């Protein structure tokens, strides 16, 4: 047995090394074969992976249905946008608070995570006694309230610039280099989309590590206990109030980090980027991939984000070639396939495409009992 463990470790390390090499060269391969548009899609997919992992803490670990998660994404985006754009310059000039503008990334990211976490606690506090559908409705309302605030905070003091949004947002700057400019290292040119890819990849890996550590920690086990049976968890001495608030805060902070990166990457944010449909899509990523299972959530995020991009590149050229005009909008086709996929998963694989072993066993417990009963009857017969 010890020999098998010793043999498996080098194989695992070799697999991790190969995977790391694939991640490192992936943007260059995609850029050479499919163009920089697909490298940009890859960058956005990383943002959705971060979002899905954050929501997985709330929904997958703690079992709290959150339909307003995109609000925390908006908070992070507006924090970065307002602190790294000319929008607040007239307001803060001569007030002594000019130092708030043009803050470095290593300051803005924790600040975005902190403020989003505070908003997560504000959402969680009045919903502690709510469950199921009632919790979903309240969180949905919270998400819409945040979006409407962003849409209307342009008067009497123009903070968010209302529906016009905030533009001219500065790109990320690290070690004195702005990500909007290409850089050449050892003869290899790293363009803006490549630099953002590696930054987003590093942040996604950090969130994955934190999620893994949380999952196996005392707090993670408390979240799972609440998800399975809140009354039993409370009877066992778990402070369900604080643990729930921590789940909301941690999930929201990941959303805030992703939102800040979205603002820097896009260079523009507006309330229209944070509609209810975005919350539903992120929730579907978690459910489709496998709630509570990190690899499954990542798979769900990649599939649901990249599928419409693939459809856009396939459906439009196919229609142009076959019928000479575009009758079917890829976006409408995306929603159709989106609904069919969710129905199929709920009927055939309710545990998700890539569930954890424990969750898979829970969903198929009745099937295993039926098999055992059939085996007993066959043995007696």
SEZA-384615 format. One record per residue (C-alpha): residue in one letter; x, y, z. Coordinates in steps of 0.02 Angstrom, whole numbers, plus 50000, padded with zeros to 5 digits. Example, Ala and Ser with C-alpha at 12.3 -4.5 7.8 and 13.67 -1.06 7.14 Angstrom:
("A", (50615, 49775, 50390));
("S", (50684, 49947, 50357));
***
This chain:
("X", (50000, 50000, 50000));
("X", (50141, 50120, 50045));
("X", (50225, 50077, 49881));
("X", (50067, 50123, 49786));
("X", (50059, 50291, 49876));
("X", (50241, 50325, 49836));
("X", (50211, 50282, 49654));
("X", (50054, 50389, 49643));
("X", (50139, 50547, 49707));
("X", (50261, 50567, 49560));
("X", (50118, 50533, 49440));
("X", (50012, 50666, 49525));
("X", (50155, 50792, 49519));
("X", (50185, 50752, 49335));
("X", (50000, 50778, 49298));
("X", (50001, 50945, 49390));
("X", (50156, 51000, 49295));
("X", (50076, 50956, 49127));
("X", (49916, 51047, 49176));
("X", (50017, 51201, 49228));
("X", (50107, 51202, 49060));
("X", (49940, 51189, 48969));
("X", (49870, 51338, 49067));
("X", (50028, 51438, 49032));
("X", (50026, 51414, 48842));
("X", (49837, 51411, 48820));
("X", (49813, 51597, 48777));
("X", (49950, 51590, 48646));
("X", (49879, 51432, 48567));
("X", (49703, 51504, 48563));
("X", (49767, 51670, 48496));
("X", (49864, 51585, 48356));
("X", (49721, 51469, 48306));
("X", (49561, 51566, 48345));
("X", (49618, 51746, 48365));
("X", (49633, 51867, 48511));
("X", (49443, 51875, 48526));
("X", (49448, 51701, 48601));
("X", (49589, 51749, 48718));
("X", (49475, 51889, 48779));
("X", (49335, 51761, 48801));
("X", (49456, 51656, 48902));
("X", (49490, 51806, 49015));
("X", (49304, 51833, 49043));
("X", (49282, 51647, 49078));
("X", (49408, 51665, 49219));
("X", (49301, 51804, 49294));
("X", (49148, 51692, 49289));
("X", (49246, 51551, 49370));
("X", (49285, 51669, 49515));
("X", (49102, 51720, 49524));
("X", (49041, 51541, 49523));
("X", (49165, 51489, 49657));
("X", (49105, 51632, 49767));
("X", (48922, 51585, 49745));
("X", (48969, 51403, 49777));
("X", (49013, 51449, 49956));
("X", (48839, 51519, 49985));
("X", (48737, 51394, 49885));
("X", (48848, 51240, 49875));
("X", (48923, 51238, 50049));
("X", (48795, 51327, 50158));
("X", (48639, 51284, 50055));
("X", (48576, 51465, 50050));
("X", (48488, 51506, 49887));
("X", (48552, 51676, 49829));
("X", (48476, 51757, 49674));
("X", (48555, 51928, 49705));
("X", (48737, 51876, 49699));
("X", (48776, 51989, 49551));
("X", (48753, 52138, 49668));
("X", (48922, 52100, 49749));
("X", (48999, 52091, 49576));
("X", (48929, 52266, 49547));
("X", (48998, 52332, 49711));
("X", (49174, 52274, 49669));
("X", (49161, 52343, 49492));
("X", (49104, 52515, 49549));
("X", (49234, 52524, 49687));
("X", (49373, 52498, 49560));
("X", (49289, 52610, 49430));
("X", (49262, 52758, 49546));
("X", (49437, 52750, 49621));
("X", (49525, 52728, 49454));
("X", (49436, 52847, 49336));
("X", (49419, 53037, 49316));
("X", (49237, 53031, 49370));
("X", (49264, 53083, 49553));
("X", (49407, 53204, 49518));
("X", (49296, 53361, 49517));
("X", (49206, 53305, 49675));
("X", (49364, 53264, 49776));
("X", (49475, 53407, 49715));
("X", (49523, 53522, 49858));
("X", (49442, 53412, 49991));
("X", (49600, 53326, 50051));
("X", (49536, 53157, 49991));
("X", (49626, 53159, 49823));
("X", (49735, 53016, 49889));
("X", (49585, 52901, 49866));
("X", (49603, 52912, 49677));
("X", (49719, 52805, 49571));
("X", (49753, 52681, 49709));
("X", (49866, 52532, 49668));
("X", (49791, 52362, 49632));
("X", (49853, 52285, 49794));
("X", (49750, 52414, 49889));
("X", (49595, 52419, 49779));
("X", (49571, 52229, 49773));
("X", (49562, 52204, 49963));
("X", (49453, 52360, 49976));
("X", (49332, 52292, 49844));
("X", (49328, 52124, 49933));
("X", (49299, 52208, 50102));
("X", (49157, 52320, 50042));
("X", (49074, 52177, 49949));
("X", (49090, 52071, 50107));
("X", (49006, 52208, 50208));
("X", (48864, 52210, 50082));
("X", (48855, 52021, 50100));
("X", (48831, 52040, 50288));
("X", (48699, 52174, 50257));
("X", (48606, 52051, 50146));
("X", (48628, 51906, 50265));
("X", (48575, 51994, 50425));
("X", (48388, 52015, 50387));
("X", (48375, 51846, 50300));
("X", (48443, 51732, 50437));
("X", (48273, 51657, 50476));
("X", (48221, 51637, 50295));
("X", (48241, 51478, 50193));
("X", (48207, 51413, 50020));
("X", (48092, 51515, 49910));
("X", (48075, 51658, 50034));
("X", (48264, 51679, 50045));
("X", (48276, 51674, 49855));
("X", (48146, 51813, 49837));
("X", (48231, 51926, 49965));
("X", (48403, 51903, 49887));
("X", (48328, 51935, 49715));
("X", (48256, 52099, 49781));
("X", (48424, 52147, 49857));
("X", (48511, 52123, 49690));
("X", (48384, 52232, 49602));
("X", (48395, 52366, 49737));
("X", (48584, 52379, 49714));
("X", (48564, 52392, 49525));
("X", (48431, 52527, 49542));
("X", (48541, 52623, 49664));
("X", (48684, 52619, 49538));
("X", (48561, 52677, 49406));
("X", (48497, 52826, 49508));
("X", (48646, 52886, 49610));
("X", (48681, 53024, 49484));
("X", (48578, 53153, 49577));
("X", (48578, 53262, 49680));
("X", (48763, 53213, 49688));
("X", (48831, 53122, 49538));
("X", (48917, 52970, 49613));
("X", (48888, 52829, 49488));
("X", (48843, 52932, 49333));
("X", (48677, 52840, 49325));
("X", (48631, 52737, 49172));
("X", (48774, 52814, 49072));
("X", (48897, 52721, 49180));
("X", (49079, 52759, 49221));
("X", (49205, 52757, 49080));
("X", (49390, 52796, 49054));
("X", (49432, 52671, 49191));
("X", (49618, 52646, 49208));
("X", (49688, 52472, 49170));
("X", (49779, 52371, 49302));
("X", (49955, 52429, 49338));
("X", (50081, 52311, 49419));
("X", (50265, 52348, 49451));
("X", (50250, 52509, 49353));
("X", (50180, 52428, 49196));
("X", (50004, 52459, 49134));
("X", (49913, 52308, 49068));
("X", (49846, 52408, 48921));
("X", (50022, 52403, 48847));
("X", (50109, 52251, 48778));
("X", (50271, 52191, 48857));
("X", (50409, 52083, 48783));
("X", (50495, 51954, 48895));
("X", (50633, 51841, 48825));
("X", (50577, 51885, 48650));
("X", (50395, 51838, 48684));
("X", (50265, 51975, 48666));
("X", (50132, 51976, 48800));
("X", (49983, 52080, 48743));
("X", (49851, 52156, 48856));
("X", (49736, 52004, 48844));
("X", (49881, 51890, 48891));
("X", (49930, 51994, 49042));
("X", (49750, 51998, 49104));
("X", (49737, 51810, 49076));
("X", (49883, 51773, 49192));
("X", (49819, 51896, 49322));
("X", (49645, 51821, 49319));
("X", (49718, 51645, 49322));
("X", (49821, 51688, 49477));
("X", (49669, 51760, 49566));
("X", (49561, 51611, 49516));
("X", (49693, 51491, 49583));
("X", (49700, 51591, 49745));
("X", (49511, 51580, 49763));
("X", (49518, 51393, 49726));
("X", (49649, 51367, 49862));
("X", (49547, 51469, 49987));
("X", (49390, 51371, 49941));
("X", (49478, 51205, 49966));
("X", (49546, 51259, 50134));
("X", (49374, 51322, 50187));
("X", (49290, 51162, 50131));
("X", (49401, 51053, 50240));
("X", (49401, 51173, 50387));
("X", (49290, 51179, 50541));
("X", (49192, 51322, 50462));
("X", (49165, 51223, 50302));
("X", (49099, 51074, 50398));
("X", (48982, 51191, 50493));
("X", (48916, 51258, 50326));
("X", (48882, 51081, 50266));
("X", (48794, 51040, 50431));
("X", (48680, 51191, 50409));
("X", (48645, 51140, 50229));
("X", (48595, 50965, 50280));
("X", (48493, 51009, 50435));
("X", (48499, 51180, 50515));
("X", (48401, 51130, 50671));
("X", (48517, 50982, 50703));
("X", (48670, 51092, 50674));
("X", (48604, 51218, 50801));
("X", (48571, 51078, 50924));
("X", (48751, 51021, 50905));
("X", (48812, 51192, 50962));
("X", (48847, 51275, 50795));
("X", (48815, 51462, 50797));
("X", (48709, 51461, 50640));
("X", (48688, 51649, 50638));
("X", (48874, 51689, 50630));
("X", (48914, 51545, 50514));
("X", (48780, 51599, 50390));
("X", (48841, 51779, 50393));
("X", (49018, 51718, 50363));
("X", (48958, 51619, 50211));
("X", (48874, 51774, 50139));
("X", (49028, 51881, 50175));
("X", (49154, 51759, 50102));
("X", (49051, 51727, 49945));
("X", (49022, 51913, 49922));
("X", (49207, 51955, 49941));
("X", (49251, 51837, 49798));
("X", (49117, 51922, 49693));
("X", (49192, 52092, 49737));
("X", (49365, 52039, 49678));
("X", (49292, 51976, 49514));
("X", (49194, 52137, 49491));
("X", (49348, 52245, 49517));
("X", (49442, 52145, 49385));
("X", (49293, 52160, 49267));
("X", (49297, 52349, 49281));
("X", (49483, 52359, 49247));
("X", (49469, 52240, 49100));
("X", (49320, 52322, 49016));
("X", (49366, 52502, 49052));
("X", (49181, 52540, 49073));
("X", (49043, 52489, 49193));
("X", (48857, 52527, 49195));
("X", (48706, 52457, 49288));
("X", (48656, 52358, 49133));
("X", (48802, 52240, 49163));
("X", (48725, 52181, 49328));
("X", (48549, 52126, 49284));
("X", (48454, 51982, 49364));
("X", (48494, 51867, 49218));
("X", (48678, 51873, 49266));
("X", (48637, 51808, 49441));
("X", (48534, 51667, 49366));
("X", (48674, 51620, 49246));
("X", (48803, 51612, 49386));
("X", (48683, 51508, 49492));
("X", (48656, 51391, 49344));
("X", (48844, 51370, 49329));
("X", (48851, 51308, 49508));
("X", (48700, 51193, 49491));
("X", (48747, 51125, 49320));
("X", (48926, 51088, 49367));
("X", (48891, 51013, 49538));
("X", (48852, 51111, 49695));
("X", (48986, 51105, 49828));
("X", (49115, 51025, 49712));
("X", (49250, 51146, 49653));
("X", (49301, 51055, 49492));
("X", (49117, 51038, 49445));
("X", (49083, 51222, 49475));
("X", (49232, 51269, 49365));
("X", (49168, 51153, 49228));
("X", (48994, 51230, 49238));
("X", (49065, 51406, 49226));
("X", (49170, 51364, 49073));
("X", (49028, 51274, 48984));
("X", (48894, 51405, 49013));
("X", (49006, 51552, 48970));
("X", (49093, 51482, 48816));
("X", (48941, 51396, 48738));
("X", (48861, 51558, 48674));
("X", (49029, 51614, 48605));
("X", (49045, 51450, 48510));
("X", (48867, 51470, 48446));
("X", (48904, 51647, 48389));
("X", (49053, 51587, 48288));
("X", (48960, 51438, 48215));
("X", (48776, 51487, 48192));
("X", (48800, 51653, 48102));
("X", (48925, 51591, 47971));
("X", (48819, 51434, 47947));
("X", (48662, 51537, 47913));
("X", (48756, 51652, 47795));
("X", (48819, 51503, 47697));
("X", (48659, 51401, 47689));
("X", (48519, 51530, 47673));
("X", (48610, 51694, 47642));
("X", (48531, 51784, 47791));
("X", (48526, 51772, 47980));
("X", (48356, 51712, 48040));
("X", (48407, 51643, 48210));
("X", (48491, 51754, 48339));
("X", (48630, 51656, 48428));
("X", (48578, 51738, 48591));
("X", (48402, 51666, 48576));
("X", (48473, 51496, 48530));
("X", (48587, 51508, 48681));
("X", (48437, 51532, 48797));
("X", (48347, 51385, 48715));
("X", (48496, 51269, 48738));
("X", (48521, 51341, 48912));
("X", (48345, 51291, 48963));
("X", (48357, 51119, 48881));
("X", (48523, 51085, 48968));
("X", (48453, 51131, 49138));
("X", (48298, 51023, 49114));
("X", (48406, 50877, 49056));
("X", (48523, 50894, 49205));
("X", (48380, 50907, 49330));
("X", (48299, 50750, 49260));
("X", (48450, 50642, 49222));
("X", (48590, 50707, 49333));
("X", (48514, 50814, 49472));
("X", (48680, 50808, 49565));
("X", (48766, 50900, 49421));
("X", (48887, 50855, 49282));
("X", (49035, 50831, 49399));
("X", (48973, 50808, 49577));
("X", (49073, 50759, 49729));
("X", (49069, 50575, 49778));
("X", (48967, 50614, 49934));
("X", (48835, 50714, 49840));
("X", (48823, 50583, 49704));
("X", (48797, 50448, 49835));
("X", (48661, 50553, 49919));
("X", (48564, 50574, 49757));
("X", (48578, 50390, 49710));
("X", (48548, 50318, 49883));
("X", (48374, 50258, 49837));
("X", (48441, 50176, 49678));
("X", (48572, 50082, 49779));
("X", (48438, 50021, 49900));
("X", (48331, 49960, 49756));
("X", (48479, 49865, 49684));
("X", (48516, 49784, 49852));
("X", (48333, 49736, 49875));
("X", (48330, 49661, 49700));
("X", (48489, 49562, 49740));
("X", (48412, 49496, 49901));
("X", (48254, 49443, 49811));
("X", (48356, 49357, 49678));
("X", (48460, 49268, 49809));
("X", (48305, 49207, 49902));
("X", (48220, 49160, 49740));
***
